[in-house]
Structures are given as C-alpha cells and as structure tokens.
C-alpha cells in the first residue's frame, strides 16, 4: 500500500522551507493539513494543488 500523506519534515523539504515555517503556516491555517491527535499530516495532492494556486495568485498580483 502506498502512503499518501507527508509529515511536516517531508513537506518542508518538498517545498524548500524550514520546518518552523510549516508549523507557522499550519497554526495560521495557510496550508492544507489534517491532524491525527497531535500529529500533523499533509496529502501530497493537496500540497501540489495549493502550490499551483499560490503560483496563480502570485502571477495575478504581478500583472496588476
């Protein structure tokens, strides 16, 4: 069975930021995530969609 979730550490490495940044984004509800008790998980497809959305929003801000 293939794992579909990523940890804070894996997401930080995947998008190229430090783990503290991911924790801050989770606390501020700026990145899609889910919790299982005290652990934080991310679905890779949700992170990919979120990154694409962030990129589109950045392009809109640049053009206006």
N, C-alpha and C positions, 0 to 999 in steps of 0.2 A: 504494500500500500504506500502510495506516495504522499508525503507530507505537504499540506497546502498552506501551512502557517509559517510565519517567520517570527523570530524573537526581536527584542529591542536591539541587541547587538548585531543581528543579521541585517535589519533594516538600516541601521546606521551605516554599516559597511556598504550596503547596496546603493544607498543614495549619496554616500560620501560626506556624512556629517558625524559629529561625535555623539556618543550615547546620551549625554546630557541634553543635547538639542532635541533628540527624540522624546525624552522624558518631558521636557518643557512643552513640546508640541502636543503630547498626549494630555498633559494637565490642562492646556489651553484649548483642547478639543480642535486642534488644527490639522490632525492627521487621522485617517480612519483606523480604528483599532477595536479590539474586544478584550475583555478581561475574563479570566478564569481564576476565581478567587483573587489572589494578589498578583498573579502573573499577567503580563500584557502580551497580546499576540496580534499579528497583522496578517491579512491574507495578501499574498503576492499580487493577485489580480486587482485587488482594491488599491494597493500601493501604486501599481502601474497606471491604473485609471486616474488616481489622484495626481500623479506626476504629470500626466498628459493634460489634465485640467489646469494645473498650475502653470504649465508652459503656455497654454492657450490664453490664460488670463494675463500673463506677462506680455504676450505679443499684443493683446488689445491695449494694454497700458502704454506700450511703446508707440503704437500707431496714433494714439490720441494725445 
